[in-house]
């Protein structure tokens, strides 16, 4: 059961508004080192907590402090002692990308969710000789029909892949999440987080990792469910061990707010969100969502979609 968090001023939102020094934004390597240090500190404090049973999942919720503590470290503001068990890394000098809020796109049971993204080749199993690829997915809205994934070298800006090109690989997509289930999720962040903790009970190396992985897996289709993107963002940042970062870039350079969680002693790339609408943009340095919509048939262009920008 998740404890009720104190009401009142949202410490975590206010933390992101703290004035930042005028140094240039951190380079990716320095960001990685600082984040890894934060993760190590979080793990060390958990390991040192009295009465922590060995070999059992332990969910730690930090007590709400009376004040925020801010420390300036080499051009970065590190805010500690926040509720939810996370810390904030704030990088100055990076201008956030604004994609706005998604339009209302209706999806019928017989249609397909269309997603177009740029990815690094290592995440796609693409056999061509290229480091950056474009991938387009058609996933059955009900999850009961076979879909399709196309992968190939990234074409010119705003262009979709040519299914007939010899460099385009085809892969059948079966299963998938029923989009109707996403529409039934609560959009109140506290209720949503409580629901996800119940749904992932007994999963993952830790319960926190299981919840974070669930959220990561539904962020793209959730873009088209009114209010769900922001709810998932606000729920994720309440997970103990989450680090919130400003000025994080996705694969095409769009800048937003990043959420990262230590996973079995390692730190994965941050999930990147639009800083104002909290729409999911992609994963730090590896993926970028370009377009999402609905299609009548697998392999055909969408009949209605939203273009998030081509970078």
N, C-alpha and C positions, 0 to 999 in steps of 0.2 A: 504494500500500500504506500502511496506517495504522500508525504506529509503536506499539509496545507501551508503554502507560503504566505508570509505576511503581506497584507495589502498596503497600498499607498504608493509613494513615488517609486517608479521603476528604476532601480539603481543601474541596471545594465544598460538601458537606453540612455540615461544621463551620462554614463561613463564614456560613451562614444562621442559626446559633445564637449568633453574636456578640451581646453585649448592645447594645441600641439606646438612644439618648438618649430622653428623655421628651417631645420635641416632638410636636405633632400630625402626623398623616399628611400627606404632600405632596398638594397638589391636582394634578389631571391635567395642567395646563399646566406647572407646575414639574417634574413627573415627565418630561414630554416634553422640556423643555429640557435637563435633566440627562442623559437617555438620549442625546439627540442629541449632546451634548458627548462622552459616552463613545464613541459610534460614530465621531465625528470623530477622536478620539485614536487609536482602533484603526486607522482608515484611514490616518492620518498615519504611525503607526509602521510599518505595512506598506509604505507607499510609500517610506519612508526606509531600509528594510532593504537591506543591501548585496547585490549580485548578483541582484536580482530582475529576471527577464527581462521585457521589455515585450511586451504583447500575448499573453501566455500565462497559463493558469490557474495560480495559485500557492496551494498549500495550506500554511498556516503552523501549526505546532504549537508552543505555548509550552513552554519547559523548566520542570520542576517546581521551584519555589523551596524554600528551606529554611525559610522563614517567611512568614506572611501579613502584608501591610501594610494597615492600616485607616486611613481618613481620614474625619473627620466634616465634612460639608459641608451647612450649613443644614438640620439635622434629618435628614440622610440619611447612613447609613454606606456608604461606597464601599470595597469590598474589591478590591484589585488584586493582580496577580501570580499568579492561580490557574492551575492546569493546564487544558489544553483551549483556552486562548486567550480565555477569557471573563472578564468582570468581574461583580461582584455589586452591585446597588443594593438596600439594605435600608431600607424605610420603616417607621418606628415608628408605633405607635398603631392599626394596622389589625388587626382580629380576623379570622382566617382562617375561611372557610366550610368545613364538613366534610360531605361527602355520603356518606362511607363507600365501601366497595368494592362493585362491581356483583355482582348475583346471577348464578348460572350459568344461562344461557338457551341452550338447544339450538336450532340452526338447521338445517333440512333444505334440500336443494338446490332443492326446488320452492317454497320460501317467499320472503318479501321482508323485507329489513332495513328497519325502520320508524324514522324519526328525526323528532323534533319540536323546533323551536328558535324562539327569538325573534331577529329580525334588524332592523337599520336598513334602511329601504326602499331606499336607494341600492344595497344589495348584492343585491337580489332582482329588479330590473327590474319591480317591482310598479307597476302604472299607477294605482292608487288614490291618493287624496289623504291619505296618512298617512305619518308618519316611522318608525313602528315597526310591523313586521308579524310574523305567525307563519307559519312554513313547515313543512309536513309532507312528507316524502319516503318513497316506497316503492321500494326498489332491489332488483332480483332478486339473490338470494344468489349465484347462479352468474354473473350478469352477462350472461346470454343471453336474457332476456325483457324486454319493455318494462315500465317502471315508471311511476310517477306522482308529480308534485309539486303540492301545493296551497298557495296563498299568499293571505293575506287579513289584514284588521285583527286584531290580537290580541284574542281573546275573553276572557271572565272567567277568573280563575286556574284552572289545571288543566283547562280546557276545550279540546276539539279543535275544529278548524274544521268548519263545516257545508258539505259539498260542494255542497249545493243553493243556498246563499246567493248572491245576485247579486254580492256583493263578493269571492267566492272565485274565484281564477283557477286554471285547470287547465293543466298542462304535461306532456307525455309525457316520460318519462325512459328513454333507451336506453343500452345499454352499462353502464359502471360496473365497479368492481373486483370480481373474483371473491373472495368472502369466504374461500374455501378457501385462497387464496394468503396471506391474512393469518394464518391459523392455522398456516401453515408457517414463518413468520418466527421467527428465534431470539429468545428473551427475555432472553438475556444482553446487557447494553447494549453491551459492546465488540464482541461478535460481530455484533450487529445493526447497529452503525454501520459496521463493516467491510463487511457485506453490502450496505448501502445505498450506500456509496461505490462498490462494484463495479457495482451496478445503475444508477447514475446517471452513470457514466463518460461524459464528453463532453457532458453536458447543462448548461444554465443559463449565465448570465453568469460564474459561478464555481461550482466544485464544491460549495463550502459552501452556496450558495444552492439548488442542485439538491437536495441531501440534505435541507435544511430544508423545502423546498417539498414534497418527497415525504412527509415526516413530517406536515406540516400537512394534507395531503390525506387521510390515512388515520386521523387521530386519532379521529374520531367512530365509525366502524365498529370500530375497534380496542378500544373500550370493552368490547365483549362477548367479546373473546378473552382468556382468563385470562393475566394477567401481562404482556400486551403494552402496555397504557397506561403502566405504570411504566417498562418497557424503552424505549419511545419517548421518554419524558420524559428519562430518564437519558442516552440516546444523543444527544438534541438538545442538551442542555446541555454536551456535550463538543465540539460543533462550534466551531471557531475563529471568534471574532467574536460569539458569542452573549452577550447580557447577561441575567443572571438577576435578577429583581426580586421583592421581597415586597410584599404589600399591593396587588396589581393586581386591578381589578374587571372582571367581564364585563358584558354588556348589562343584566342584571337586578340588578347590584350584589353578586353573590357574590364574595368576596375569596379570592384564592389566590396562587400563585407564577407569575410571568410569565416567558416566554422570548421574547426579541426578537433579531432578526438584521438588521444593516444590509444593504440591498439596493440595489446600484448607486447608492450615495451617499445613499439615503433610509432612513428608519426606519419600518417598518410597525408596526401595533398588536401588542402582545404576545399570544402564546398563553397562556391562563390554565389552570392545573391546580390541583386540590385539593391543599392543602399537606401532607396526610398520606397519602392513597391515590394521588396523582398521576393521578387520573382527569381527563380533559380536560373543562373546564367551558365554554369558549367563547373568544372573541377579545375583547381589551380594548375595551370600549365599543361593540362592534358586533354581537356575536352571543352567544347563550347556549343551550347544549344543555339541553332540558327533560326529554326522555323518549327512550328508545331501546329497541327490542325487535324482535319478529318477528311478521309477519302472514302469513296464508295467501293473501290476494289484495290486489292493489293497490287502494287507496282504502278498504279496510276497516280498522276498529280492530285494533290488535295483539292477538294471542292471549296473548302474554306480553311484559311490558315492565318497565323500571325507570324510575321517576320520580326525577329528580335535584333536584327543587325548582322552585318557580314564582317565587321572588323576592318 
